[in-house]
Amino acid sequence: MSDPKVKMQNARIDADAKYFGKRKTCKRENIPGHAHSLTFSCFRGKPFLSRDRSRQWFVKSLSAARDAHAFDIWAYVIMPEHVHLLIFPRNDEYSIADILGDIKRPVAQKALRFVRETAPSFLETMRDEQPNGIVRHRFWQRGGGFDRNLVEPSIIHSTIDYIHANPVRRGLVESPDDWQWSSAVFYSGCTGCVLEPNVASLPGRKQ
């Protein structure tokens, strides 16, 4: 029989995923020993992560942030217009807001520089005019996205399964490990994972 807590968690994730591009505020709880399930999207749900170039920018930025902020990556998937991450900060003091800033900022900077140099007409797709008339060009949707604190192993593993199943649910691939831009490649035992997760700190899956 399935764990009712797992079913409830998956229902919350499914409901939230429908609105990942709409929420503009996010409450952070930086609690030692907690993992964080994070979801954030490209500006207005645009598929800015549909090219290998931008995906590689993201992988490099995520890897650098992992080193700088001492967190373990338990799972990830890079979708065309959003990202799911499951991370575990190793230090008692940490800031998810700072971590996300250091993940997202370099990607946005590289994207804007590339667009300005090679395809300036594409800037209109990234244009965000504020009520006060100020115009910004954005790669990422404004706001904090979604952040859930996780501690129970059953919920952690159901979240990993959910993250890995994203490309399958979208019809992009038949199996999670067919999607190159996901930690599912590592978990399946296949070679060629673009960024290996840190599984030593991952709690065991309870039967």
Buried (B, 14 or more C-beta within 10 A) or exposed (E): EEEEEBEEBBEEBEEBBEEBBEBEEBEEEBEEEBBBBBBBBBBBBBEBBBEEEBBBBBBBBBBEBBEEBEBBBBBBBBBBBBBBBBBBBBEEEBEBEEBBEBBBBBBBEBBBEBBEEEEEEBEEBBEEEEEEEEEEBBBBBBBBBBBBBBEBEBBBBBBBBBBBBBBBEEEEBEEBBBBBBBBBBBBBEEEEBBBEBBEEEBBEEEE
